[in-house]
Amino acid sequence: MAKDNKYLTEYRLWATDPYFIAYHAELAAIADDPAEIRERFYKEPDFGTAGIRGVMEAGLNRINIPLVRKVSTAIARYVNSMGSARAKQGIVIGYDSRNNSLEFAREAAAVFAGHGIRTYIHKAISPVPLLSYSVRTLGTAMGVMITASHNPKQYNGYKVYGPDGAQLSPEDSVEISRRMSRIADFRKLRPYDFDALIAGGNIEYCPDSVVDNFFKTVRALLSENVAEHSGTAGLKVVYTALHGAGARFVPEILKEIGVGRVYPVKSQMAPDGNFPTVPVPNPESPDAYRKALAIARRTGADLIIATDPDSDRTGACVRNRHGEYELLTGNEIGEILLLRRIELNKKPRPFAVSTLVSTRLAEKICSGKGIKYVDVLTGFKFIGEQIKLLEEQGDGHFIFGFEESYGFLAGSYCRDKDAVASCMLLCEAAAFYKQRGLTLIDALEEIYSEFGAQHEIQTSLQLEGESGAVEMQCLLTAVRALGPDILPGDRPVYYMDLLNNKRWKRTSKGGYRVYEEKEFPISDVLYYSYVDFWFCLRPSGTEPKIKIYFGCNGASRTEAASNAEELKNRVMAQIRAL
């Protein structure tokens, strides 16, 4: 019983102790709501390789200043435990346009500096790729990005990067999590004065040269005479920053490569953490394009591009031959950009990387063009790992990586998704095909004609609250118990249970044997591959939901899309019946 009531003890502490005075009024308002109290105080957020993400409210299980102070203290203690050299390397901090992002960034900076660690903070809202680039350029021990990517306005998060500019390794995440668990009482964490630390030189603003060089590095992904070769002057583009950091760089980079007409969605260019013009600032969502579509139809734009608040994800709507606009999937954008990067590549021994849940067409394109392809688990940190591993081994040059969730990277200058570069490269591709009298939809049809049509979709099972995490694990256990018999009437060519590090392949007699053709780290992933389709289940890394991905072949783009919907319905019916 004492353990069950621990959340009430925490609630009373936060609701009455002077240390938490900023939250007293908010917590008093939920005094008669035991379910809400339990949800806010039954646990602390888990710190993983993606850091922490959650709702900004008062509470133990929420994102707020006390939590930022605790995470930052744990990181500072970890860095200091590695020796004075690491502390001198320092930590660089970036932040997006969300409410409280600047405040959280200042708090983190003050804690780091207060612990004797050299600390840099960006002067203005920054895209994720700039933060990753800053880590690599400044040679810092770590980087921190305050962001919740494309989540709704009530969310924020704390993302941590290692010294190579990629998301934190599992080993480092465990060390930070362990140090967080040793901090039993928030009240023992003293606040530090950001302004005093800035004035004393203990916190430095990130040098302007880093920002300038980031821009130049992105621009250098295309040749100086790209306008002449690709015809960018003839392109008309609508761009929306969705109230985020992309507005700082994207219009300027499009101007640099000579895009003829860029029509910004002016009402969505100013940073605003309330995201007042969209339900969710997500470039995957059709709702994010309503204002942009109105401008595109009025101007006859060839392309609409959108970036999320921290400018790591890129979405696009393309004008087809009938004058209608089609929203591309992340896989479709990845297919187009991958092929263009291969065509433009001049590096020896190039390689590309994508994820297990992204289109299988990436491997086919690379194979057809004689390019090495590497398959990794979901998450850009695994793409970053492969870039580091293969380039350090002298095993080729990285030219492109992507994941289905609208994340793309075309160089090793940073180790996370880069929407600034992706917008530029997508415009180059659109201009290149327009010179040939083709749209990007036509470009996809050419790809499917050469490599085969495929289409991918995904869905999620959302499981709320404390019970949601338990339900999620029970459901995944039930699916595992089915083995290859998850779909009546169909048996996979092979399937993988990466949590148990097992992979099975169908034999000529219809049974299955263990095989070791692909090596992946242990991860809570179930993957099933059939002759003409595949699907994959995995729990989300940031919330209690199961993500399910589907991919299908077809005689055409339309047929493949129809097959994918049919597959989704079949699989979901089986899962819901468990």
Secondary structure by P-SEA (a helix, b strand, c coil): ccccaaaaaaaaaaaccccccccaaaaaaacccaaaaaaaccccccccccccccccccccccccaaaaaaaaaaaaaaaaaacaaaaaabbbbbbccccaaaaaaaaaaaaaaaaccbbbbbcccccaaaaaaaaaaacccbbbbbccccccccccbbbbbccccccccaaaaaaaaaaaaaccccccbbbbbaaaaaaacccccccaaaaaaaaaaaaaccccccccccccccbbbbbbcccccccccaaaaaaaaccccccccccccccccccccccccccccccccaaaaaaaaaacccbbbbbcccccbbbbcccccccbbbbbcaaaaaaaaaaaaaaaccccbbbbbbcccccaaaaaaaaaabbbbbbbcccaaaaaaaaaaaaaacccccccccccccccccccccccccaaaaaaaaaaaaaaaaaacccaaaaaaaaaaacbbbbbbbccccccccaaaaaaaaaaaaaaaacccccccccccccccccccbbbbbccccbbbbbcccccccccbbbbbccccbbbbbccccccbbbbbbbbccccaaaaaaaaaaaaaaaaaaaaac
